[in-house]
Amino acid sequence: MNGSSADRLERLRQALLAQARKEGFVAAGIASAGEEPRRIARLKGWLDDGRHGSMGWMEDRADQRAAPQTLWPEAQSVIALGMSYAPGHDPLALEGQGDRARISVYAQGRDYHDTVKKALKRLARWLVEEARREGIEAGVKVFVDTAPVMEKPLGEAAGIGWQGKHTNMVSRTHGSWLFLGAIYTTLPLRADDIHQDRCGSCSACLDACPTNAFPAPRQLDARRCISYLTIEHKGPIPEEFRKPMGNRIYGCDDCLAVCPWNSFAQSAAANRAFLPRAELVAPRLAELLALDDAGFRALFSGSPIKRIGRDRFVRNCLIAAGNSGDAVLIEPVAALLDDPDPVVAEAANWALAQLEQALQPAG
């Protein structure tokens, strides 16, 4: 091909960013795969403080997470990508509706791991083939969520957004509703400028947290976060967090939903794979409490919710039932008092006591 090596790499870079959008990524940028001292220090401090809770994998592979080249020494560049799941409805609409359960927006549609990873693989194959046409050999590896990759700091370094005070990625165009993925490559692509922080003096996300999970801006104590408690935490929910959970049974959108930058996010930009399933937008707690293992697996086939299993899911539903003040839920809660899983049985006892107390006649 004509042109210097630098010219060919720049042509490839521009074509790559255009192709990323064809694959459904609304945000794309390039970062260096080298070490970044601030990123390493932030991760170490978070782990040293124990704020990762029981997520031992965060600590086990911390060195690979902190620096892309520790995970893959041949990597020269990181292609950071974002796919929109902007909702077409108010994520906070079910607050206070005791007979209904609140499921985080990202989990109301198809499992994002599958959708994002397939698009990443298509883009990576395209990159290898296009580089070959330019006379360049390219190595690639794709990652989405399950590998030791710090997608949010890398996305900030690649200019697709910044880590807000709630520690999540924020885009000026797509708000906080982005699934992130990354392609590591051996190509020395020109890096984008790091995105500047645009939070200013706003503290809406910090003020909205029901469990005060942010000890300071841009610091998250996962042990207090409802998303962590309902998804990653395996034992009984600590008593101090049960009431603040309200009717949230899988994840929590509060800190994202109140971000002013989401006023710019358009649901039309969301990948259709993430459109909510009707039965998960406002599910009835009574029906969820009745799920056995087979029913749970059938309902959540193809959903990220499936990975937490029936017992943990029903535990969450029982906490929501205990907060509901709804007499209709007494019977389905009582049916779980002798559940084979001791965590479920304990949550049922707590929920029944809460309901009985809430429904006692005044005076």
N, C-alpha and C positions, 0 to 999 in steps of 0.2 A: 504493500500500500504506500501511497505517497505521503510525504510529510515526515517530520522528526518524530521520535518516540513521544515527546511531550505533546505534540499536536495530535497524535493518534489517541493518546490517553485522554486528552481533553474532549475530542470528538466522542469517544466512548462514554465519557462521563455525562455529557449532555444527552446523548441518546439513552443512557441508562435511566436518568431522571424522568425522561419523557415516557419510557417504557414502563416505569414503576406506576405511573398514573393510569396507563392502559390496563395494568393488572389490578387496579382497584385501590391503590394506595394514594390517599389524598395528601400525604406529606412524605417527603423524601429528602435526605441530605447525606453528606459524607463527613466522617470524622476520622482522625488518625487512630490507628490501632495501638499506638504507643502508650506508655504510662502517663497518667495524669495525677500528680501528687495530691491535689485537693480531693479528687474522687476516692483515692485510696484512704486518705485520712478520715473522711466522712464515714466510710464503711467501717473502718476499724473502730472508730468511736462508738458507732451504733451497736456494734457487736460487743464491745467491751462493757457497755452499759446494760447488756442483756435485753435490749429492746426488741430482739427478734423472737422472744418467747421460746416456744418449743420447735421453731423452725430450724432444726439443727443443720440442715443442708446449707443454710446461709453461711454458717461458720465453717463447715467441713471443707468447702471449696472456695473460701474467701479469697485466696490468692488468685485463682482463675477468674473470679468475678471482678476483682479490682482492676485487672489489666488484661485486655484481649490477647496480647501476645504471650501471656502466661498460659492461657488456654490453648492457643495455637501460635507457636513462635513464628511461623511463616506469614502470618497476617500482616498486611501493611495498611489496610483501610477497613473501616466499618461503614456499611451502608445502612443508615437508620431509616426505618419506614413506619408510617402510621396509617391505619385503616379506620375510618369513622364508624362509630355505632351511635351517632347522635339520635336521641329518642324523639319521637313525635308527640310525646305526652309528658306531663309534669311528673318527674320521679317522686315528688313529695305528696302526690295527690291522695294517697291512702293513709296518710298520717292520721291517727286517731280513729280509724275505722276498725274496731276491735274484732269483728267477725272475719276480716280479710287479712291476708298475709302480704308483706312487702318483700319482693325479690329484687335484688339489684338489677338495674337496667341491662348490664352486660350479660346477665345469665338468663334473660327472658327469651333469647333466640337460640340459634344453633351454636354449638361449641366453637368458640373463636379459634382454639388451637388448630383445629382441622382446616378451617377456612383460610386463616392467615398463613399457615405453613404451606398449604398447596400453592398459594400465590407466591410465596417466597421461593419455593422450588422452581416454579415456572420462570420467575425473574432471574434466578441464579443460572438456570440452563441457558436462557437467552444471553446472559452476560458472557458465559463461557464461549458460546458460539459466535457472538458478535466480536469478542476480543480476538478469536482465532481468525476472523475475516480481516482484522487489522494487523495480523501477524504477531499477535501477543498471546501467550499462554496464561490462562487465569485459573487459579485455584479458588474454590468457594466453599463455605460452610454456612448453613442457615440455622437460625435459632428463633424460637418463640416461647418465651416464658419459662419453659422447663429446664433450660440449661443455665449454667453459672454466668449469666450475662447481665450487666447493669443497663437495661434498655433505656431507662429514663435519663441518667446522666449522659449516656452516649447520644441520645436524641437531642439533648440540650447542646452538646458539643457539636453535633451535626447541623444545628440551626433550625430544627423543625419545631421547636418550642422551648419552654423553660420549665424547670421544676418549681411549681408554685409553693406557697406556704404550707399546703396540705401534702407536699412531697410528690404529687402526681404531675404528669406532663400537662402543660397548658399550651394551646395553640391560639394565636390571635384570630385564626379563621375557624377552627373547629373546636374551640373550647377544650374541655377536659375529656371529651368522649373519643378517645383514640386507643385502639389496640396497637401495641408496638411489636415490631419484629426487627431482626437484624441479619444482615449478610456480612460475614467476614470474608475478605478476599485478599489474595496476594498482590493484587494490582495497587500500585502506588498512586491512587487517585487524589486529585487536589481536594483538600478539605474545605468545607464551608466554615464561615465564621460562627463562633459560639453565639447562641441566642441570648440576648440581654433579658434580664428579669423585668417583667412588666406588672408585678403585683402592686408596687407602690405601697401606700399606707393601708390598703384594704386588708381587713382581717375577717371577712365574712366566713371563710371556710373554717377558721379556728374557732370562731364564736358558735358555729352551727354544730360542732361535734357533740353528740349526746353524752359521751363518756370522758371528755377532756383528754383525748388521746394525744394531743400535741403539747408537749412540755414547753416548746418554743417554736416559732416559725421555722418551717422546713425540718422539723424533728418530729418523728412519729414513734410513739411507744406502742408497738404492735399488741402488746399484752392488754392494752385498754381499748383496742380498736374493734368495733362490732364486726367488721369484715373478717378479721383474724379469729375472733371468738366463735363466729358462726360457721367458719369454713375450716380453719387450720387446727383450732383447739379441740382436743379429743375428749377431755374429761367433762365433769360438771361445769356449767357456766358459773363463775364466781358470783356470789350473792349481790355484790355492789353494782354489778352491771346488768342484772336481770330487769329491773324496772326501766332503766334508760334504753334497753333494747326495744321496748314498745312492741310493735308487731313486725319487726324486721326478722326474717327467718333465714335469709341468705344474703350476706353482704350488706353494705350500707352506702347510699349515694349522697348523703346529706352534704358532705364537704364539697363534693363536685357540683351538686345541683345548685348551690347558692353562688357559685363563682360568676361574677359579672361577665367574664369573657364568654360564657356559654350563650349569651344573648346573640352572639354572632354565628353560633353553630346551626347548621341547617340539616334537618333530618333527611332531606333529599340527598345529601351527600353520603349517607350511611349505606354500607353494603347491605343488599337485600337479605343476605344470609342471617343478618342480625335483627331482622324485624321480629318483634315479640310474638310468641305464640299466645293465642287468645286465652288459653287456660292458665297462663302464667302471669298475666297482667294484674289480675286482682283475684287470686285463688281464695276459696273459702277454707278457713282453718279447720272446720269440722271434717271436711273431705280429706285434707292432708293428714290429719291425726289418725285417720282410719287406714292409712297405707301400711300394708305388710311389705316384705322385701320384694316380692314379685311385682306388686302394684307400683312400688317406688321405681323399680328398674324400668317398667313399662312406661310410666309417665315421663321419666326424665331420660329416656333413650335419646342420644345425640345432644344432650345438654351438659354443660360443665357441672351442673348440680349433682349429676350421677356419681361423681368421684368421691363425695363425702359419705355416701352410703345412707341407708334408711335410718339407722339408729341415731346418728348425729343430726340428721335432718329432722326427725321427729322430736328429738330433744329441743331443737330450736323452736319448733312449732308449739311445744308445750309451754315454753317461756312466754311466747306470744299469747297463748291462750290464758295463762295466768294473769297477764296484763290487760286482758280484754274487758273484764267485768260483764261478760256475756253468759247468761245462764244456760243458753243452748249448748255451750261447750262443756258443761259439767259431765254429761254422760260420756262423750268421747275421751275426755281426760281420765275419768274414773276407770275406763276400760284398759288403761295403760298402767295402772298402779302395780300390777304384777308382771309387767313386761320382763322377758328374760334378760334384757340388757339392764344392768343396775343403774346406769346413768339415766336411761329413759325412765325407769321406775322412780328414781329420786326426783327428776324433773316433774313427773306426773303428780307426786305427792305435794311438791311445792305449788304447782299450778292449782291443784284442787283447793289447797288451803287459802290461796290468794282469792280464788273465785268465791269461796264460801264467806270469806271476810268481807269482800266487796259487796256481796249480795245480802248481807245481814240487814234486817230492818233498822232504820235509824232510831236512836233513843233507847 
